[in-house]
Amino acid sequence: MLGLIGKKIGMTQVFDDSGELMPVTVIKVEPNLVVGQRTADRNGYSAVVLGAINAKASRLTKPVLGQYAKNDLDPKKYLVEMRDFDHDCKIGDSLGVELLENSAFVDVVGTSKGKGFQGVMKRHGFGGGRKTHGSKFHRGNGSTGMAAYPSRVIKGTKMPGRMGGEQCTSQNLRVVRIDAERQMILVHGAVPGTKDGYVIVQRAKKKG
């Protein structure tokens, strides 16, 4: 599975070949350094560890710094393990957006925006009660359990709580443009996360 670490710059609009205006997300692919490899003989599976953005040595432990020093590499802030990496590379190689030039669709993995503590209407899409005179039920979640049976709240019941701030994936986003000179990739539609947030751009599993 081919993939890279990138930074979400933001959204804009571009015209396609037919003159139709479409919304796109601009993702800047930082230089991805191969900092480790996993082999089937030693680890039981095949994978490549990619790193991006230099990290302060004071923020890392000595064992981690030793791993970088052994391969004469600068410590990295973001690490991602890509299984079944369909590209020949070795530790120390730098990868860029050219890796995805032949991909028509990509999946983008990111952390969604945190919404804080929210009610059931915003968090789960509940319809709510009537907004009429005399009604005392407007935005509540209603009954969560009965007295006789089961005499408890069933696990997994949709209730108010923390919303967002979770890893999620936008699948099958069409690649609109790849700018190899500026190391940017434009994908159709929105991707999870905030501006300047880091995401993983990988070849689409379902469309390729």
VEXGUPA-503166 format. One record per residue (C-alpha): residue number from 0; residue in one letter; y, x, z. Coordinates in nm, 4 decimals. Each point is the difference from the previous one (the first is absolute). Layout:
<r><pos>NUM</pos><code>a</code><c2>Y</c2><c1>X</c1><c3>Z</c3></r>
...
This chain:
<r><pos>0</pos><code>m</code><c2>0.0000</c2><c1>0.0000</c1><c3>0.0000</c3></r>
<r><pos>1</pos><code>l</code><c2>0.3216</c2><c1>0.1627</c1><c3>-0.1172</c3></r>
<r><pos>2</pos><code>g</code><c2>0.3028</c2><c1>-0.0416</c1><c3>0.2247</c3></r>
<r><pos>3</pos><code>l</code><c2>0.3225</c2><c1>0.1601</c1><c3>0.1184</c3></r>
<r><pos>4</pos><code>i</code><c2>0.2424</c2><c1>-0.0192</c1><c3>0.2915</c3></r>
<r><pos>5</pos><code>g</code><c2>0.3412</c2><c1>-0.1344</c1><c3>-0.0983</c3></r>
<r><pos>6</pos><code>k</code><c2>0.3246</c2><c1>-0.1310</c1><c3>0.1457</c3></r>
<r><pos>7</pos><code>k</code><c2>0.1328</c2><c1>-0.3477</c1><c3>-0.0739</c3></r>
<r><pos>8</pos><code>i</code><c2>0.3549</c2><c1>0.0466</c1><c3>-0.1292</c3></r>
<r><pos>9</pos><code>g</code><c2>0.0775</c2><c1>-0.3688</c1><c3>-0.0510</c3></r>
<r><pos>10</pos><code>m</code><c2>0.0022</c2><c1>-0.2717</c1><c3>-0.2653</c3></r>
<r><pos>11</pos><code>t</code><c2>0.1913</c2><c1>-0.0378</c1><c3>-0.3249</c3></r>
<r><pos>12</pos><code>q</code><c2>-0.0284</c2><c1>-0.1743</c1><c3>-0.3373</c3></r>
<r><pos>13</pos><code>v</code><c2>-0.0983</c2><c1>0.1322</c1><c3>-0.3422</c3></r>
<r><pos>14</pos><code>f</code><c2>-0.0496</c2><c1>-0.1502</c1><c3>-0.3455</c3></r>
<r><pos>15</pos><code>d</code><c2>-0.3432</c2><c1>0.0186</c1><c3>-0.1583</c3></r>
<r><pos>16</pos><code>d</code><c2>-0.0711</c2><c1>0.0535</c1><c3>-0.3706</c3></r>
<r><pos>17</pos><code>s</code><c2>0.0398</c2><c1>-0.3716</c1><c3>-0.0741</c3></r>
<r><pos>18</pos><code>g</code><c2>0.3418</c2><c1>-0.0119</c1><c3>0.1678</c3></r>
<r><pos>19</pos><code>e</code><c2>-0.1182</c2><c1>-0.1885</c1><c3>0.3075</c3></r>
<r><pos>20</pos><code>l</code><c2>0.1584</c2><c1>0.0948</c1><c3>0.3326</c3></r>
<r><pos>21</pos><code>m</code><c2>-0.2504</c2><c1>0.0845</c1><c3>0.2709</c3></r>
<r><pos>22</pos><code>p</code><c2>0.0255</c2><c1>0.1080</c1><c3>0.3667</c3></r>
<r><pos>23</pos><code>v</code><c2>-0.1482</c2><c1>0.3405</c1><c3>0.0776</c3></r>
<r><pos>24</pos><code>t</code><c2>-0.0474</c2><c1>0.2201</c1><c3>0.3042</c3></r>
<r><pos>25</pos><code>v</code><c2>0.0914</c2><c1>0.3674</c1><c3>-0.0306</c3></r>
<r><pos>26</pos><code>i</code><c2>-0.2402</c2><c1>0.2376</c1><c3>0.1748</c3></r>
<r><pos>27</pos><code>k</code><c2>0.0746</c2><c1>0.3706</c1><c3>0.0173</c3></r>
<r><pos>28</pos><code>v</code><c2>-0.3125</c2><c1>0.2114</c1><c3>0.0170</c3></r>
<r><pos>29</pos><code>e</code><c2>0.0542</c2><c1>0.2943</c1><c3>0.2312</c3></r>
<r><pos>30</pos><code>p</code><c2>-0.1876</c2><c1>0.3242</c1><c3>-0.0816</c3></r>
<r><pos>31</pos><code>n</code><c2>-0.3538</c2><c1>-0.0694</c1><c3>0.1204</c3></r>
<r><pos>32</pos><code>l</code><c2>-0.1757</c2><c1>0.3104</c1><c3>0.1281</c3></r>
<r><pos>33</pos><code>v</code><c2>-0.3780</c2><c1>0.0179</c1><c3>0.0248</c3></r>
<r><pos>34</pos><code>v</code><c2>-0.0492</c2><c1>0.1099</c1><c3>0.3616</c3></r>
<r><pos>35</pos><code>g</code><c2>-0.3707</c2><c1>-0.0706</c1><c3>0.0428</c3></r>
<r><pos>36</pos><code>q</code><c2>-0.3221</c2><c1>-0.1024</c1><c3>-0.1672</c3></r>
<r><pos>37</pos><code>r</code><c2>-0.3063</c2><c1>-0.1934</c1><c3>0.1152</c3></r>
<r><pos>38</pos><code>t</code><c2>-0.3345</c2><c1>0.0685</c1><c3>-0.1645</c3></r>
<r><pos>39</pos><code>a</code><c2>-0.3228</c2><c1>-0.1964</c1><c3>-0.0033</c3></r>
<r><pos>40</pos><code>d</code><c2>-0.1985</c2><c1>0.2984</c1><c3>0.1291</c3></r>
<r><pos>41</pos><code>r</code><c2>0.2188</c2><c1>0.0626</c1><c3>0.3032</c3></r>
<r><pos>42</pos><code>n</code><c2>0.1630</c2><c1>-0.3360</c1><c3>0.0749</c3></r>
<r><pos>43</pos><code>g</code><c2>-0.2316</c2><c1>-0.2510</c1><c3>-0.1627</c3></r>
<r><pos>44</pos><code>y</code><c2>0.2627</c2><c1>-0.1228</c1><c3>-0.2469</c3></r>
<r><pos>45</pos><code>s</code><c2>0.2410</c2><c1>0.1350</c1><c3>-0.2587</c3></r>
<r><pos>46</pos><code>a</code><c2>0.3758</c2><c1>-0.0167</c1><c3>0.0580</c3></r>
<r><pos>47</pos><code>v</code><c2>0.3290</c2><c1>0.1860</c1><c3>-0.0312</c3></r>
<r><pos>48</pos><code>v</code><c2>0.2675</c2><c1>0.0206</c1><c3>0.2713</c3></r>
<r><pos>49</pos><code>l</code><c2>0.3557</c2><c1>-0.0195</c1><c3>-0.1337</c3></r>
<r><pos>50</pos><code>g</code><c2>0.3116</c2><c1>0.0933</c1><c3>0.1947</c3></r>
<r><pos>51</pos><code>a</code><c2>0.3678</c2><c1>-0.0683</c1><c3>-0.0642</c3></r>
<r><pos>52</pos><code>i</code><c2>0.3330</c2><c1>0.0893</c1><c3>0.1663</c3></r>
<r><pos>53</pos><code>n</code><c2>0.0197</c2><c1>0.3171</c1><c3>0.2068</c3></r>
<r><pos>54</pos><code>a</code><c2>-0.0397</c2><c1>-0.0502</c1><c3>0.3749</c3></r>
<r><pos>55</pos><code>k</code><c2>0.1481</c2><c1>0.1944</c1><c3>0.2903</c3></r>
<r><pos>56</pos><code>a</code><c2>-0.2519</c2><c1>0.2395</c1><c3>0.1488</c3></r>
<r><pos>57</pos><code>s</code><c2>0.1203</c2><c1>-0.0932</c1><c3>0.3503</c3></r>
<r><pos>58</pos><code>r</code><c2>-0.1277</c2><c1>-0.3562</c1><c3>-0.0508</c3></r>
<r><pos>59</pos><code>l</code><c2>-0.3572</c2><c1>0.1020</c1><c3>-0.0813</c3></r>
<r><pos>60</pos><code>t</code><c2>-0.2798</c2><c1>0.1271</c1><c3>0.2200</c3></r>
<r><pos>61</pos><code>k</code><c2>-0.1351</c2><c1>0.3529</c1><c3>-0.0257</c3></r>
<r><pos>62</pos><code>p</code><c2>-0.3378</c2><c1>-0.1084</c1><c3>-0.1453</c3></r>
<r><pos>63</pos><code>v</code><c2>0.1767</c2><c1>-0.1912</c1><c3>-0.2788</c3></r>
<r><pos>64</pos><code>l</code><c2>0.2347</c2><c1>0.2914</c1><c3>-0.0691</c3></r>
<r><pos>65</pos><code>g</code><c2>-0.3030</c2><c1>0.2272</c1><c3>-0.0152</c3></r>
<r><pos>66</pos><code>q</code><c2>-0.1481</c2><c1>-0.2110</c1><c3>-0.2789</c3></r>
<r><pos>67</pos><code>y</code><c2>0.3148</c2><c1>0.0461</c1><c3>-0.2076</c3></r>
<r><pos>68</pos><code>a</code><c2>0.0276</c2><c1>0.3711</c1><c3>0.0829</c3></r>
<r><pos>69</pos><code>k</code><c2>-0.3606</c2><c1>0.0584</c1><c3>-0.1082</c3></r>
<r><pos>70</pos><code>n</code><c2>0.0875</c2><c1>-0.1209</c1><c3>-0.3505</c3></r>
<r><pos>71</pos><code>d</code><c2>0.3528</c2><c1>0.1504</c1><c3>0.0052</c3></r>
<r><pos>72</pos><code>l</code><c2>0.1663</c2><c1>-0.3419</c1><c3>-0.0363</c3></r>
<r><pos>73</pos><code>d</code><c2>0.3112</c2><c1>-0.1584</c1><c3>0.1470</c3></r>
<r><pos>74</pos><code>p</code><c2>-0.0750</c2><c1>-0.2779</c1><c3>0.2528</c3></r>
<r><pos>75</pos><code>k</code><c2>0.0453</c2><c1>-0.3512</c1><c3>-0.1366</c3></r>
<r><pos>76</pos><code>k</code><c2>0.1317</c2><c1>-0.3151</c1><c3>0.1651</c3></r>
<r><pos>77</pos><code>y</code><c2>-0.2035</c2><c1>-0.2605</c1><c3>-0.1893</c3></r>
<r><pos>78</pos><code>l</code><c2>-0.3707</c2><c1>0.0413</c1><c3>-0.0691</c3></r>
<r><pos>79</pos><code>v</code><c2>-0.2221</c2><c1>-0.2300</c1><c3>-0.2043</c3></r>
<r><pos>80</pos><code>e</code><c2>-0.3695</c2><c1>0.0331</c1><c3>-0.0737</c3></r>
<r><pos>81</pos><code>m</code><c2>-0.0967</c2><c1>-0.1156</c1><c3>-0.3495</c3></r>
<r><pos>82</pos><code>r</code><c2>-0.3705</c2><c1>-0.0661</c1><c3>-0.0466</c3></r>
<r><pos>83</pos><code>d</code><c2>-0.1745</c2><c1>0.0623</c1><c3>-0.3323</c3></r>
<r><pos>84</pos><code>f</code><c2>0.3054</c2><c1>0.1759</c1><c3>-0.1441</c3></r>
<r><pos>85</pos><code>d</code><c2>-0.0450</c2><c1>-0.0002</c1><c3>-0.3801</c3></r>
<r><pos>86</pos><code>h</code><c2>0.1891</c2><c1>0.3222</c1><c3>-0.0629</c3></r>
<r><pos>87</pos><code>d</code><c2>-0.1022</c2><c1>0.3635</c1><c3>0.0180</c3></r>
<r><pos>88</pos><code>c</code><c2>0.2157</c2><c1>0.1774</c1><c3>0.2568</c3></r>
<r><pos>89</pos><code>k</code><c2>-0.0222</c2><c1>0.2560</c1><c3>0.2751</c3></r>
<r><pos>90</pos><code>i</code><c2>0.1777</c2><c1>0.0633</c1><c3>0.3294</c3></r>
<r><pos>91</pos><code>g</code><c2>0.3580</c2><c1>0.1078</c1><c3>-0.0639</c3></r>
<r><pos>92</pos><code>d</code><c2>0.0463</c2><c1>-0.1930</c1><c3>-0.3259</c3></r>
<r><pos>93</pos><code>s</code><c2>0.3112</c2><c1>-0.2144</c1><c3>-0.0380</c3></r>
<r><pos>94</pos><code>l</code><c2>-0.0378</c2><c1>-0.3418</c1><c3>-0.1646</c3></r>
<r><pos>95</pos><code>g</code><c2>0.2689</c2><c1>-0.2188</c1><c3>-0.1523</c3></r>
<r><pos>96</pos><code>v</code><c2>0.0545</c2><c1>-0.3318</c1><c3>-0.1729</c3></r>
<r><pos>97</pos><code>e</code><c2>-0.1740</c2><c1>0.1314</c1><c3>-0.3129</c3></r>
<r><pos>98</pos><code>l</code><c2>-0.3251</c2><c1>-0.0808</c1><c3>0.1786</c3></r>
<r><pos>99</pos><code>l</code><c2>0.0572</c2><c1>-0.3727</c1><c3>-0.0630</c3></r>
<r><pos>100</pos><code>e</code><c2>0.1242</c2><c1>0.0204</c1><c3>-0.3587</c3></r>
<r><pos>101</pos><code>n</code><c2>-0.3119</c2><c1>-0.1705</c1><c3>-0.1371</c3></r>
<r><pos>102</pos><code>s</code><c2>0.0037</c2><c1>-0.2811</c1><c3>0.2580</c3></r>
<r><pos>103</pos><code>a</code><c2>0.1293</c2><c1>-0.3352</c1><c3>-0.1250</c3></r>
<r><pos>104</pos><code>f</code><c2>-0.0299</c2><c1>-0.1657</c1><c3>0.3423</c3></r>
<r><pos>105</pos><code>v</code><c2>0.0270</c2><c1>0.1370</c1><c3>0.3541</c3></r>
<r><pos>106</pos><code>d</code><c2>-0.0574</c2><c1>-0.1124</c1><c3>0.3584</c3></r>
<r><pos>107</pos><code>v</code><c2>0.2733</c2><c1>0.0826</c1><c3>0.2515</c3></r>
<r><pos>108</pos><code>v</code><c2>-0.0869</c2><c1>0.0314</c1><c3>0.3699</c3></r>
<r><pos>109</pos><code>g</code><c2>0.2798</c2><c1>-0.0136</c1><c3>0.2557</c3></r>
<r><pos>110</pos><code>t</code><c2>0.1068</c2><c1>-0.1286</c1><c3>0.3405</c3></r>
<r><pos>111</pos><code>s</code><c2>0.1668</c2><c1>-0.3405</c1><c3>-0.0148</c3></r>
<r><pos>112</pos><code>k</code><c2>0.3399</c2><c1>-0.0602</c1><c3>0.1567</c3></r>
<r><pos>113</pos><code>g</code><c2>-0.0153</c2><c1>-0.0894</c1><c3>0.3682</c3></r>
<r><pos>114</pos><code>k</code><c2>0.1274</c2><c1>-0.3521</c1><c3>0.0755</c3></r>
<r><pos>115</pos><code>g</code><c2>-0.0338</c2><c1>0.0060</c1><c3>0.3783</c3></r>
<r><pos>116</pos><code>f</code><c2>-0.1337</c2><c1>-0.2942</c1><c3>0.2018</c3></r>
<r><pos>117</pos><code>q</code><c2>-0.0108</c2><c1>-0.3090</c1><c3>-0.2227</c3></r>
<r><pos>118</pos><code>g</code><c2>-0.1146</c2><c1>-0.3596</c1><c3>0.0304</c3></r>
<r><pos>119</pos><code>v</code><c2>-0.2819</c2><c1>-0.1696</c1><c3>-0.1862</c3></r>
<r><pos>120</pos><code>m</code><c2>0.2211</c2><c1>-0.1435</c1><c3>-0.2751</c3></r>
<r><pos>121</pos><code>k</code><c2>0.1249</c2><c1>0.3400</c1><c3>-0.1136</c3></r>
<r><pos>122</pos><code>r</code><c2>-0.3117</c2><c1>0.1967</c1><c3>0.0903</c3></r>
<r><pos>123</pos><code>h</code><c2>-0.2692</c2><c1>-0.2358</c1><c3>-0.1316</c3></r>
<r><pos>124</pos><code>g</code><c2>0.1886</c2><c1>-0.2512</c1><c3>-0.2134</c3></r>
<r><pos>125</pos><code>f</code><c2>-0.0510</c2><c1>-0.3054</c1><c3>0.2231</c3></r>
<r><pos>126</pos><code>g</code><c2>0.1796</c2><c1>-0.3125</c1><c3>-0.1175</c3></r>
<r><pos>127</pos><code>g</code><c2>0.1516</c2><c1>-0.0935</c1><c3>0.3360</c3></r>
<r><pos>128</pos><code>g</code><c2>0.0785</c2><c1>-0.3479</c1><c3>0.1273</c3></r>
<r><pos>129</pos><code>r</code><c2>0.2433</c2><c1>-0.2689</c1><c3>-0.1085</c3></r>
<r><pos>130</pos><code>k</code><c2>0.3692</c2><c1>0.0807</c1><c3>0.0138</c3></r>
<r><pos>131</pos><code>t</code><c2>0.0906</c2><c1>-0.3543</c1><c3>0.1005</c3></r>
<r><pos>132</pos><code>h</code><c2>0.1708</c2><c1>-0.1643</c1><c3>0.2955</c3></r>
<r><pos>133</pos><code>g</code><c2>-0.2351</c2><c1>-0.0495</c1><c3>0.2914</c3></r>
<r><pos>134</pos><code>s</code><c2>-0.2537</c2><c1>0.2621</c1><c3>-0.1054</c3></r>
<r><pos>135</pos><code>k</code><c2>-0.0686</c2><c1>0.2665</c1><c3>0.2592</c3></r>
<r><pos>136</pos><code>f</code><c2>-0.2201</c2><c1>0.2113</c1><c3>-0.2252</c3></r>
<r><pos>137</pos><code>h</code><c2>0.1794</c2><c1>0.2180</c1><c3>-0.2554</c3></r>
<r><pos>138</pos><code>r</code><c2>-0.1120</c2><c1>0.3639</c1><c3>-0.0311</c3></r>
<r><pos>139</pos><code>g</code><c2>-0.2844</c2><c1>0.0236</c1><c3>0.2505</c3></r>
<r><pos>140</pos><code>n</code><c2>-0.3608</c2><c1>0.0868</c1><c3>-0.0768</c3></r>
<r><pos>141</pos><code>g</code><c2>-0.1517</c2><c1>-0.3181</c1><c3>0.1427</c3></r>
<r><pos>142</pos><code>s</code><c2>-0.3333</c2><c1>-0.0188</c1><c3>0.1797</c3></r>
<r><pos>143</pos><code>t</code><c2>-0.1882</c2><c1>0.3275</c1><c3>0.0467</c3></r>
<r><pos>144</pos><code>g</code><c2>-0.3025</c2><c1>-0.1308</c1><c3>0.1928</c3></r>
<r><pos>145</pos><code>m</code><c2>-0.1391</c2><c1>-0.3063</c1><c3>0.1784</c3></r>
<r><pos>146</pos><code>a</code><c2>-0.0573</c2><c1>-0.0585</c1><c3>0.3704</c3></r>
<r><pos>147</pos><code>a</code><c2>-0.3643</c2><c1>-0.1142</c1><c3>-0.0012</c3></r>
<r><pos>148</pos><code>y</code><c2>-0.1364</c2><c1>0.2110</c1><c3>-0.2838</c3></r>
<r><pos>149</pos><code>p</code><c2>0.0309</c2><c1>0.2857</c1><c3>-0.0739</c3></r>
<r><pos>150</pos><code>s</code><c2>0.2335</c2><c1>0.0314</c1><c3>0.3025</c3></r>
<r><pos>151</pos><code>r</code><c2>0.1493</c2><c1>0.3161</c1><c3>-0.1441</c3></r>
<r><pos>152</pos><code>v</code><c2>0.1915</c2><c1>0.1349</c1><c3>-0.2961</c3></r>
<r><pos>153</pos><code>i</code><c2>-0.2331</c2><c1>0.1045</c1><c3>-0.2825</c3></r>
<r><pos>154</pos><code>k</code><c2>0.0301</c2><c1>0.3637</c1><c3>-0.1041</c3></r>
<r><pos>155</pos><code>g</code><c2>0.1983</c2><c1>0.0442</c1><c3>-0.3189</c3></r>
<r><pos>156</pos><code>t</code><c2>0.2147</c2><c1>-0.3109</c1><c3>0.0479</c3></r>
<r><pos>157</pos><code>k</code><c2>0.3262</c2><c1>0.0349</c1><c3>-0.1897</c3></r>
<r><pos>158</pos><code>m</code><c2>0.2748</c2><c1>0.0366</c1><c3>0.2588</c3></r>
<r><pos>159</pos><code>p</code><c2>0.3440</c2><c1>0.1608</c1><c3>0.0352</c3></r>
<r><pos>160</pos><code>g</code><c2>0.0082</c2><c1>0.3779</c1><c3>0.0255</c3></r>
<r><pos>161</pos><code>r</code><c2>0.1050</c2><c1>0.3289</c1><c3>-0.1525</c3></r>
<r><pos>162</pos><code>m</code><c2>0.0428</c2><c1>-0.0198</c1><c3>-0.3765</c3></r>
<r><pos>163</pos><code>g</code><c2>0.0081</c2><c1>0.2794</c1><c3>-0.2566</c3></r>
<r><pos>164</pos><code>g</code><c2>-0.0294</c2><c1>0.3729</c1><c3>0.0546</c3></r>
<r><pos>165</pos><code>e</code><c2>-0.3534</c2><c1>0.0018</c1><c3>-0.1408</c3></r>
<r><pos>166</pos><code>q</code><c2>-0.1610</c2><c1>0.1920</c1><c3>-0.2816</c3></r>
<r><pos>167</pos><code>c</code><c2>-0.0300</c2><c1>-0.2122</c1><c3>-0.3112</c3></r>
<r><pos>168</pos><code>t</code><c2>-0.0710</c2><c1>0.0556</c1><c3>-0.3679</c3></r>
<r><pos>169</pos><code>s</code><c2>0.1657</c2><c1>-0.1405</c1><c3>-0.3118</c3></r>
<r><pos>170</pos><code>q</code><c2>-0.2664</c2><c1>0.0018</c1><c3>-0.2692</c3></r>
<r><pos>171</pos><code>n</code><c2>0.0112</c2><c1>0.0188</c1><c3>-0.3789</c3></r>
<r><pos>172</pos><code>l</code><c2>0.3680</c2><c1>0.0866</c1><c3>-0.0411</c3></r>
<r><pos>173</pos><code>r</code><c2>0.0802</c2><c1>0.0855</c1><c3>-0.3604</c3></r>
<r><pos>174</pos><code>v</code><c2>0.1443</c2><c1>0.3443</c1><c3>-0.0638</c3></r>
<r><pos>175</pos><code>v</code><c2>0.3241</c2><c1>-0.0565</c1><c3>-0.1897</c3></r>
<r><pos>176</pos><code>r</code><c2>0.1170</c2><c1>0.3584</c1><c3>-0.0361</c3></r>
<r><pos>177</pos><code>i</code><c2>-0.0853</c2><c1>0.3517</c1><c3>0.1157</c3></r>
<r><pos>178</pos><code>d</code><c2>0.2766</c2><c1>0.2614</c1><c3>0.0180</c3></r>
<r><pos>179</pos><code>a</code><c2>-0.1753</c2><c1>0.3356</c1><c3>0.0195</c3></r>
<r><pos>180</pos><code>e</code><c2>0.3275</c2><c1>0.1934</c1><c3>0.0099</c3></r>
<r><pos>181</pos><code>r</code><c2>0.1266</c2><c1>-0.1755</c1><c3>0.3138</c3></r>
<r><pos>182</pos><code>q</code><c2>-0.3501</c2><c1>-0.0676</c1><c3>0.1370</c3></r>
<r><pos>183</pos><code>m</code><c2>0.0547</c2><c1>-0.3754</c1><c3>0.0167</c3></r>
<r><pos>184</pos><code>i</code><c2>-0.2189</c2><c1>-0.2962</c1><c3>-0.0810</c3></r>
<r><pos>185</pos><code>l</code><c2>0.1261</c2><c1>-0.3547</c1><c3>-0.0631</c3></r>
<r><pos>186</pos><code>v</code><c2>-0.2381</c2><c1>-0.2851</c1><c3>0.0803</c3></r>
<r><pos>187</pos><code>h</code><c2>0.0461</c2><c1>-0.3692</c1><c3>-0.0753</c3></r>
<r><pos>188</pos><code>g</code><c2>0.0773</c2><c1>-0.2076</c1><c3>0.3088</c3></r>
<r><pos>189</pos><code>a</code><c2>0.0376</c2><c1>0.0754</c1><c3>0.3686</c3></r>
<r><pos>190</pos><code>v</code><c2>-0.1981</c2><c1>0.2355</c1><c3>0.2212</c3></r>
<r><pos>191</pos><code>p</code><c2>-0.0414</c2><c1>-0.0133</c1><c3>0.3794</c3></r>
<r><pos>192</pos><code>g</code><c2>0.2307</c2><c1>0.1924</c1><c3>0.2292</c3></r>
<r><pos>193</pos><code>t</code><c2>0.3649</c2><c1>0.0857</c1><c3>0.0460</c3></r>
<r><pos>194</pos><code>k</code><c2>0.2259</c2><c1>0.2203</c1><c3>-0.2082</c3></r>
<r><pos>195</pos><code>d</code><c2>-0.0819</c2><c1>0.3692</c1><c3>0.0462</c3></r>
<r><pos>196</pos><code>g</code><c2>-0.3379</c2><c1>-0.1013</c1><c3>0.1411</c3></r>
<r><pos>197</pos><code>y</code><c2>-0.3055</c2><c1>0.1961</c1><c3>-0.1080</c3></r>
<r><pos>198</pos><code>v</code><c2>-0.2711</c2><c1>-0.1685</c1><c3>-0.2030</c3></r>
<r><pos>199</pos><code>i</code><c2>-0.3251</c2><c1>0.0937</c1><c3>-0.1714</c3></r>
<r><pos>200</pos><code>v</code><c2>-0.0125</c2><c1>-0.0617</c1><c3>-0.3745</c3></r>
<r><pos>201</pos><code>q</code><c2>-0.3530</c2><c1>-0.0047</c1><c3>-0.1359</c3></r>
<r><pos>202</pos><code>r</code><c2>-0.1739</c2><c1>-0.1077</c1><c3>-0.3170</c3></r>
<r><pos>203</pos><code>a</code><c2>-0.0820</c2><c1>-0.3713</c1><c3>0.0153</c3></r>
<r><pos>204</pos><code>k</code><c2>-0.3548</c2><c1>-0.0662</c1><c3>0.1160</c3></r>
<r><pos>205</pos><code>k</code><c2>-0.0346</c2><c1>-0.3304</c1><c3>-0.1859</c3></r>
<r><pos>206</pos><code>k</code><c2>0.1877</c2><c1>0.0702</c1><c3>-0.3234</c3></r>
<r><pos>207</pos><code>g</code><c2>0.0136</c2><c1>0.3798</c1><c3>-0.0244</c3></r>
